[in-house]
């Protein structure tokens, strides 16, 4: 479910929304790197600055979802989309996926605006990514027909790590993580397919449902590399 087997070209074709989101991440990071006057001005208008939101700049509830504070921040959040987004984009379809992603991200930013002080400023897609985790948790608890036991256990492990790291690290926007996650769990029953039956997962490189996931008898080098990437990404998005 989370180990990618597609080529780069196949990934772009199968998951266009995730590909576009990552492209936006990279483009905006390059603007920061190059420090062009246009890029600097654009970035200043995209930061989620609570005081300016209170002054009527409401677009700042949306734009922080696409902006990151540096290369590492952008890299880990983009990789998290590569790992955890494809199954949901295939399952929900392009429209529902982007709606869910933006709704949970905006919900996280709204909560940050109302709870954090006016001088608080933030960037990053972590709230929307936690929204995806919220959808997965709803599947684990209430839609076992859409996810098998192995992936359910993996999701629960990720969420436990995320919960611990969210409260340990002082640089994390705790409010965005919590409310993005809650928004994902709330929106999940409205967008998930109304199917039932055997536990199902979206196989890598396939947009159709399958009743069972094939588990390799032994890990190949590719599997080991992807497992290392998954661990690094999980740690990275919570640090």
Beta strands, then each sheet from edge to edge (+ up, - down):
strand 1: 48-49
strand 2: 121-122
strand 3: 201-202
strand 4: 209-210
sheet 1: 1+ 2-
sheet 2: 3+ 4-
end
